[in-house]
Structure formats: structure tokens, C-alpha cells
Amino acid sequence: MKTQITLEWLIAAGTRALKTFAQTALGMFTVGGVMRDIQWTVILSTAAVSAIYSIFTSVATGLPEVGTDGTLQIDTSSEAKDVYRFILDIPLDTLAAKNFVKLSVDSKADLSQK
């Protein structure tokens, strides 16, 4: 998989790396520790390395939150050929004019096979 680095990708990878940095740093604090006993250099350097690993992982595996070419792909290569149906609340031409469309599943929807 070739990673295409765009502004959208940089923002998403940076956000992910920042979250990784924060999670690592917070995970290293000792519960009940005194502020003067905290080894800030160890915490910050370990968190920075985690953030760098996050960037490398984003380059190697891609980012699912970065947009695709706009094509919805459904894998039908398995033995059971499932059929998917989408009911849209807006006209298709209105949907086609959008730059971004989010599909979500209604948790109360009838997903039984018919």
C-alpha cells in the first residue's frame, strides 16, 4: 500500500501522534506520586518516541480516517454472498454533490436477510 501524503493525511497523522504522545505520558504517571518525584525527561522522551512510532505506523499502514476516492467497497469474495441495501433520506443527486458523506447504521434497523 502506497501512502499518499496530503494535508488531510498530515493532519490525521499528527492528531493520532499527539493522542499517542498524551496517552503514553499519562500512562507513565505513578498514581499517588509527588510532583517533584516525577521524572519528566523520561516521561517526555518516551512519549515522543511513541509519537514517532505512531507516524511510522501511519506511513506503513495508512490511516482509515483519511478519505478515499469516494467509492464504497463491499467485499463479496466470501462464500456467503450478502446483499446490501441502502435507503437514503435525500435524493441521490443531492448526495452525489457532497464532498463527504458519512454512512451510519441505525441500531434499531432490521438487518435480517430476506
DOLO-26633 format. One record per residue (C-alpha): residue number from 1; residue in three letters; chain; z, y, x. Coordinates in pm, 1 decimal. Example, Ala and Ser with C-alpha at 12.3 -4.5 7.8 and 13.67 -1.06 7.14 Angstrom:
# DOLO-26633
    n  res  chain        pz        py        px
    1  ALA      A     780.0    -450.0    1230.0
    2  SER      A     714.0    -106.0    1367.0
//
This chain:
# DOLO-26633
    n  res  chain        pz        py        px
    1  MET      A       0.0       0.0       0.0
    2  LYS      A    -104.7     334.3     143.3
    3  THR      A     134.9     618.7      71.1
    4  GLN      A     -34.6     945.3     -16.6
    5  ILE      A     195.0    1229.8      84.4
    6  THR      A     166.4    1515.5    -162.8
    7  LEU      A     402.6    1794.0    -265.6
    8  GLU      A     519.0    1576.5    -556.3
    9  TRP      A     587.2    1290.0    -312.3
   10  LEU      A     776.8    1517.1     -71.1
   11  ILE      A     998.8    1648.3    -349.6
   12  ALA      A    1070.3    1298.2    -484.1
   13  ALA      A    1136.3    1150.4    -136.7
   14  GLY      A    1354.4    1448.4     -42.6
   15  THR      A    1553.9    1417.8    -363.5
   16  ARG      A    1602.5    1045.4    -306.8
   17  ALA      A    1706.5    1103.4      58.0
   18  LEU      A    1953.0    1375.7     -44.4
   19  LYS      A    2109.8    1145.5    -303.4
   20  THR      A    2132.7     868.2     -42.8
   21  PHE      A    2297.9    1112.6     201.1
   22  ALA      A    2555.1    1217.1     -59.2
   23  GLN      A    2628.4     860.6    -172.5
   24  THR      A    2677.8     742.9     185.5
   25  ALA      A    2902.6    1035.4     273.8
   26  LEU      A    3114.9     997.0     -37.7
   27  GLY      A    3138.2     622.5      16.8
   28  MET      A    3286.7     676.3     361.0
   29  PHE      A    3582.5     888.0     247.1
   30  THR      A    3909.2     699.5     252.3
   31  VAL      A    4094.1     713.6     -76.8
   32  GLY      A    4419.5     898.4     -26.1
   33  GLY      A    4319.3    1017.0     321.3
   34  VAL      A    4432.3    1350.6     453.6
   35  MET      A    4154.6    1608.3     512.0
   36  ARG      A    4249.8    1659.6     878.2
   37  ASP      A    4218.3    1282.9     943.1
   38  ILE      A    3860.6    1260.5     820.6
   39  GLN      A    3607.5    1205.6    1099.0
   40  TRP      A    3339.9    1446.0     977.2
   41  THR      A    3097.1    1378.1    1260.9
   42  VAL      A    3097.3    1005.7    1187.2
   43  ILE      A    3050.3    1061.8     814.5
   44  LEU      A    2772.6    1321.0     853.8
   45  SER      A    2581.9    1128.6    1119.6
   46  THR      A    2599.3     802.6     924.6
   47  ALA      A    2485.5     979.6     607.2
   48  ALA      A    2199.2    1144.8     799.4
   49  VAL      A    2081.3     807.4     930.7
   50  SER      A    2093.3     670.7     574.2
   51  ALA      A    1879.5     962.5     455.3
   52  ILE      A    1626.1     895.0     733.0
   53  TYR      A    1614.6     526.4     633.3
   54  SER      A    1552.6     639.6     276.1
   55  ILE      A    1249.9     843.1     387.7
   56  PHE      A    1115.0     546.7     588.9
   57  THR      A    1162.3     319.2     287.0
   58  SER      A     977.9     568.2      66.9
   59  VAL      A     687.2     572.9     312.2
   60  ALA      A     678.5     193.4     337.9
   61  THR      A     719.5     102.2     -29.2
   62  GLY      A     614.8     411.8    -221.4
   63  LEU      A     801.9     596.0    -491.4
   64  PRO      A     786.8     474.9    -851.6
   65  GLU      A     877.4     823.1    -976.9
   66  VAL      A     562.2     975.3    -824.7
   67  GLY      A     271.7     987.8   -1069.6
   68  THR      A     -24.5     755.5   -1060.5
   69  ASP      A    -380.4     817.6   -1164.9
   70  GLY      A    -264.7     823.3   -1526.7
   71  THR      A    -366.1     468.3   -1610.2
   72  LEU      A    -119.4     246.7   -1793.3
   73  GLN      A    -146.0    -100.2   -1644.6
   74  ILE      A     -17.2    -408.9   -1819.6
   75  ASP      A     -13.3    -733.1   -1622.5
   76  THR      A    -167.7   -1011.8   -1828.4
   77  SER      A    -209.4   -1256.2   -1540.8
   78  SER      A      78.9   -1478.9   -1651.6
   79  GLU      A      36.7   -1793.1   -1860.7
   80  ALA      A     157.4   -1622.8   -2179.1
   81  LYS      A     -92.9   -1353.7   -2272.7
   82  ASP      A     120.2   -1097.2   -2451.4
   83  VAL      A     -41.1    -829.1   -2664.7
   84  TYR      A      99.3    -479.0   -2653.6
   85  ARG      A      52.2    -220.3   -2926.2
   86  PHE      A     143.9     144.5   -2908.6
   87  ILE      A     197.2     355.4   -3217.9
   88  LEU      A     156.5     722.0   -3133.6
   89  ASP      A     315.1    1006.1   -3327.4
   90  ILE      A      49.0    1254.2   -3213.5
   91  PRO      A    -331.5    1244.1   -3220.9
   92  LEU      A    -493.9    1069.7   -2925.4
   93  ASP      A    -696.2    1379.1   -2823.9
   94  THR      A    -372.5    1580.2   -2800.3
   95  LEU      A    -221.7    1306.0   -2585.5
   96  ALA      A    -529.3    1298.3   -2358.9
   97  ALA      A    -496.7    1672.9   -2292.3
   98  LYS      A    -145.6    1633.4   -2147.3
   99  ASN      A     -82.7    1630.6   -1771.7
  100  PHE      A     216.6    1400.0   -1808.2
  101  VAL      A     310.9    1153.9   -2081.5
  102  LYS      A     638.2     963.3   -2096.0
  103  LEU      A     639.9     637.8   -2287.9
  104  SER      A     970.6     507.3   -2411.4
  105  VAL      A    1076.2     208.5   -2616.1
  106  ASP      A    1265.2     251.4   -2939.1
  107  SER      A    1571.5      27.7   -2903.2
  108  LYS      A    1552.1     -48.8   -3276.3
  109  ALA      A    1181.9    -138.7   -3268.9
  110  ASP      A    1064.5    -478.3   -3383.3
  111  LEU      A     939.2    -639.2   -3061.7
  112  SER      A     879.7    -982.2   -3212.1
  113  GLN      A     540.9   -1143.5   -3160.2
  114  LYS      A     319.7   -1150.0   -3466.6
//
